[in-house]
Amino acid sequence: MINKKVQNAEEALQGVKDSMTIMLGGFGLCGIPENSIAELVKKGTTNLTCISNNAGVDDFGLGLLLQKKQIKKMISSYVGENAEFERQMLSGELEVELTPQGTLAEKCRAAQAGIPAFYTPAGFGTEVAEGKESREWNGKMHILEEAYKADFAIVKAWKGDEAGNLIFKGTARNFNSCMAGAATITVAEVEELVPAGELDPNEIHIPGIFVKRIFQGEQYEKRIEQRTVRKK
Amino acid sequence: MLDKEGIAKRIAKEVKDGYYVNLGIGIPTLVANFVRDDISVEFQSENGVLGMGPFPFEGEEDADIINAGKQTITTLPGASFFDSATSFGMIRGQHVDLTILGAMEVAENGDIANWKIPGKMVKGMGGAMDLVASAENIIVAMMHVNKAGQSKLLKRCTLPLTGVGCVKKVVTELAVLEIVDGGFKLLERAPGVTVEEIQKATEGNLIVEGEIPEMAI
């Protein structure tokens, strides 16, 4: 067994420097690497390019890094829930690259799988296609999209073991699973870290080979963005 | 004239037994409430769940189980969770039978605009561009005219496009229309609405052939 365990977020994020490109898992606030984001705030690393489907809310998730002006550029599919984001974007402080969600996911998976580029129909004929090669496949137009290149991928899982194997829960899997192994160094934070051998190999969602460092998060708030319930 | 629930009720009739369906945010979300309960349908949410159920009971919500609108949800027997790349694989690979989404503008050639108003806040396209580029069967649920009284069914879209030539059917508070070569073919009128009223609210070419029946809801 190759041991990937590190003690905490500080050790896991060693080597993160200004101006790096970082992928962060999560959809909205669901499945975000809370402890690593807190550590990035503490480190004060700046000029970051962040690849993440969303940009958090004002006071949680990536919104915490935006507040401290640590992000230079956001690559996302939807950034609607964040007033500070809007302010920085409209004032030109923050560069934003909007990418269709499925394309964003596939650009991560392609990076994970060593595919340099791929064709997708999403965005053909729209401003997303500007400057990109287009080509007809099976009677339909597609555009060429390139895999992401990132320095760090930071993902969050439910359970993990010392070998770096990951298991996700519910819809918190989202981009975490696609980003694991998609950057030079992948850091996984988990709610529960167990010794190797305790997780059933049949149940592993992401094999440990994609993960470089793993740690158990100190605490998880797991904030709900839209609490929607019905009466009993 | 229909209200938003009425539009959702009419669209629910397009949902057939055995369909996997992706519902957008807004009126489309309401469609789930009106699907006949004697047919088997599974709802997909692009953030990674198939077999979505109703909202949870108070106190039973789980931060790890949400829909694409970030609302807490439940799952039904037979449900599954998966990652975002797999989710869009289902969509791009045309495994999803029906996509229902909202729009700001639809053009008579099937173009759709629903993600950006230049000069105003741009929230992003989310999964809309992937959905419209890939789905075989797209129904748009929208109001026929905007708040200023201008038609949203146009000759050409004026807003930045989400997809080209992809919309097949539009259901509004006034009518059901199919997009055919040459324009919007009027299929049904909403209760109490005349062909002339629909004509007046439609800037794109409206094709009227014979008697137009009133919708049965």
HADDOCK unambig.tbl for C-alpha pairs under 7 A between the chains (distance, minus, plus):
assign (segid A and resid 27 and name CA) (segid B and resid 47 and name CA) 6.93 0.50 0.50
assign (segid A and resid 28 and name CA) (segid B and resid 70 and name CA) 6.52 0.50 0.50
assign (segid A and resid 30 and name CA) (segid B and resid 63 and name CA) 6.58 0.50 0.50
assign (segid A and resid 30 and name CA) (segid B and resid 64 and name CA) 5.92 0.50 0.50
assign (segid A and resid 31 and name CA) (segid B and resid 64 and name CA) 6.90 0.50 0.50
assign (segid A and resid 77 and name CA) (segid B and resid 124 and name CA) 5.50 0.50 0.50
assign (segid A and resid 77 and name CA) (segid B and resid 125 and name CA) 5.95 0.50 0.50
assign (segid A and resid 77 and name CA) (segid B and resid 126 and name CA) 4.62 0.50 0.50
assign (segid A and resid 78 and name CA) (segid B and resid 123 and name CA) 5.58 0.50 0.50
assign (segid A and resid 78 and name CA) (segid B and resid 124 and name CA) 4.32 0.50 0.50
assign (segid A and resid 78 and name CA) (segid B and resid 125 and name CA) 6.12 0.50 0.50
assign (segid A and resid 78 and name CA) (segid B and resid 126 and name CA) 4.88 0.50 0.50
assign (segid A and resid 79 and name CA) (segid B and resid 123 and name CA) 5.13 0.50 0.50
assign (segid A and resid 79 and name CA) (segid B and resid 124 and name CA) 6.16 0.50 0.50
assign (segid A and resid 80 and name CA) (segid B and resid 123 and name CA) 4.49 0.50 0.50
assign (segid A and resid 98 and name CA) (segid B and resid 124 and name CA) 6.02 0.50 0.50
assign (segid A and resid 100 and name CA) (segid B and resid 125 and name CA) 6.03 0.50 0.50
assign (segid A and resid 100 and name CA) (segid B and resid 126 and name CA) 5.73 0.50 0.50
assign (segid A and resid 100 and name CA) (segid B and resid 127 and name CA) 5.69 0.50 0.50
assign (segid A and resid 100 and name CA) (segid B and resid 129 and name CA) 5.90 0.50 0.50
assign (segid A and resid 100 and name CA) (segid B and resid 130 and name CA) 6.35 0.50 0.50
assign (segid A and resid 101 and name CA) (segid B and resid 126 and name CA) 5.16 0.50 0.50
assign (segid A and resid 101 and name CA) (segid B and resid 127 and name CA) 4.68 0.50 0.50
assign (segid A and resid 102 and name CA) (segid B and resid 85 and name CA) 6.45 0.50 0.50
assign (segid A and resid 102 and name CA) (segid B and resid 88 and name CA) 5.11 0.50 0.50
assign (segid A and resid 102 and name CA) (segid B and resid 127 and name CA) 6.26 0.50 0.50
assign (segid A and resid 102 and name CA) (segid B and resid 130 and name CA) 5.93 0.50 0.50
assign (segid A and resid 105 and name CA) (segid B and resid 84 and name CA) 5.86 0.50 0.50
assign (segid A and resid 105 and name CA) (segid B and resid 85 and name CA) 4.94 0.50 0.50
assign (segid A and resid 106 and name CA) (segid B and resid 85 and name CA) 5.57 0.50 0.50
assign (segid A and resid 109 and name CA) (segid B and resid 85 and name CA) 6.86 0.50 0.50
assign (segid A and resid 121 and name CA) (segid B and resid 133 and name CA) 5.60 0.50 0.50
assign (segid A and resid 121 and name CA) (segid B and resid 134 and name CA) 6.79 0.50 0.50
assign (segid A and resid 122 and name CA) (segid B and resid 129 and name CA) 5.28 0.50 0.50
assign (segid A and resid 122 and name CA) (segid B and resid 130 and name CA) 4.49 0.50 0.50
assign (segid A and resid 122 and name CA) (segid B and resid 133 and name CA) 5.10 0.50 0.50
assign (segid A and resid 123 and name CA) (segid B and resid 129 and name CA) 5.61 0.50 0.50
assign (segid A and resid 123 and name CA) (segid B and resid 162 and name CA) 6.84 0.50 0.50
assign (segid A and resid 123 and name CA) (segid B and resid 163 and name CA) 6.44 0.50 0.50
assign (segid A and resid 124 and name CA) (segid B and resid 163 and name CA) 6.90 0.50 0.50
assign (segid A and resid 125 and name CA) (segid B and resid 163 and name CA) 6.59 0.50 0.50
assign (segid A and resid 125 and name CA) (segid B and resid 164 and name CA) 6.13 0.50 0.50
assign (segid A and resid 126 and name CA) (segid B and resid 160 and name CA) 6.99 0.50 0.50
assign (segid A and resid 126 and name CA) (segid B and resid 161 and name CA) 5.36 0.50 0.50
assign (segid A and resid 126 and name CA) (segid B and resid 162 and name CA) 6.22 0.50 0.50
assign (segid A and resid 126 and name CA) (segid B and resid 163 and name CA) 6.54 0.50 0.50
assign (segid A and resid 169 and name CA) (segid B and resid 64 and name CA) 6.64 0.50 0.50
assign (segid A and resid 170 and name CA) (segid B and resid 64 and name CA) 5.42 0.50 0.50
assign (segid A and resid 170 and name CA) (segid B and resid 65 and name CA) 5.30 0.50 0.50
assign (segid A and resid 170 and name CA) (segid B and resid 81 and name CA) 5.86 0.50 0.50
assign (segid A and resid 171 and name CA) (segid B and resid 47 and name CA) 6.58 0.50 0.50
assign (segid A and resid 171 and name CA) (segid B and resid 48 and name CA) 5.52 0.50 0.50
assign (segid A and resid 171 and name CA) (segid B and resid 49 and name CA) 6.53 0.50 0.50
assign (segid A and resid 171 and name CA) (segid B and resid 64 and name CA) 5.72 0.50 0.50
assign (segid A and resid 171 and name CA) (segid B and resid 65 and name CA) 5.22 0.50 0.50
assign (segid A and resid 171 and name CA) (segid B and resid 66 and name CA) 6.40 0.50 0.50
assign (segid A and resid 171 and name CA) (segid B and resid 81 and name CA) 6.16 0.50 0.50
assign (segid A and resid 172 and name CA) (segid B and resid 64 and name CA) 5.27 0.50 0.50
assign (segid A and resid 173 and name CA) (segid B and resid 82 and name CA) 6.65 0.50 0.50
assign (segid A and resid 173 and name CA) (segid B and resid 83 and name CA) 5.43 0.50 0.50
assign (segid A and resid 174 and name CA) (segid B and resid 47 and name CA) 5.94 0.50 0.50
assign (segid A and resid 174 and name CA) (segid B and resid 48 and name CA) 5.99 0.50 0.50
assign (segid A and resid 174 and name CA) (segid B and resid 82 and name CA) 6.92 0.50 0.50
assign (segid A and resid 174 and name CA) (segid B and resid 83 and name CA) 4.31 0.50 0.50
assign (segid A and resid 174 and name CA) (segid B and resid 84 and name CA) 4.75 0.50 0.50
assign (segid A and resid 175 and name CA) (segid B and resid 83 and name CA) 6.18 0.50 0.50
assign (segid A and resid 175 and name CA) (segid B and resid 84 and name CA) 5.53 0.50 0.50
assign (segid A and resid 177 and name CA) (segid B and resid 83 and name CA) 6.03 0.50 0.50
assign (segid A and resid 178 and name CA) (segid B and resid 83 and name CA) 6.92 0.50 0.50
assign (segid A and resid 178 and name CA) (segid B and resid 85 and name CA) 6.57 0.50 0.50
assign (segid A and resid 222 and name CA) (segid B and resid 63 and name CA) 6.08 0.50 0.50
assign (segid A and resid 223 and name CA) (segid B and resid 63 and name CA) 6.70 0.50 0.50
assign (segid A and resid 224 and name CA) (segid B and resid 63 and name CA) 5.40 0.50 0.50
assign (segid A and resid 225 and name CA) (segid B and resid 70 and name CA) 6.13 0.50 0.50
assign (segid A and resid 226 and name CA) (segid B and resid 70 and name CA) 5.65 0.50 0.50
assign (segid A and resid 226 and name CA) (segid B and resid 71 and name CA) 4.58 0.50 0.50
assign (segid A and resid 226 and name CA) (segid B and resid 72 and name CA) 6.58 0.50 0.50
assign (segid A and resid 227 and name CA) (segid B and resid 71 and name CA) 5.86 0.50 0.50
assign (segid A and resid 227 and name CA) (segid B and resid 72 and name CA) 5.64 0.50 0.50
assign (segid A and resid 228 and name CA) (segid B and resid 55 and name CA) 6.23 0.50 0.50
assign (segid A and resid 228 and name CA) (segid B and resid 71 and name CA) 5.61 0.50 0.50
assign (segid A and resid 228 and name CA) (segid B and resid 72 and name CA) 5.38 0.50 0.50
assign (segid A and resid 229 and name CA) (segid B and resid 55 and name CA) 5.14 0.50 0.50
assign (segid A and resid 229 and name CA) (segid B and resid 56 and name CA) 5.04 0.50 0.50
assign (segid A and resid 229 and name CA) (segid B and resid 57 and name CA) 5.33 0.50 0.50
assign (segid A and resid 229 and name CA) (segid B and resid 58 and name CA) 5.29 0.50 0.50
assign (segid A and resid 230 and name CA) (segid B and resid 55 and name CA) 5.94 0.50 0.50
assign (segid A and resid 230 and name CA) (segid B and resid 56 and name CA) 6.07 0.50 0.50
assign (segid A and resid 230 and name CA) (segid B and resid 57 and name CA) 4.95 0.50 0.50
assign (segid A and resid 230 and name CA) (segid B and resid 58 and name CA) 6.17 0.50 0.50
assign (segid A and resid 231 and name CA) (segid B and resid 57 and name CA) 5.81 0.50 0.50
assign (segid A and resid 231 and name CA) (segid B and resid 58 and name CA) 6.30 0.50 0.50
assign (segid A and resid 232 and name CA) (segid B and resid 57 and name CA) 5.89 0.50 0.50
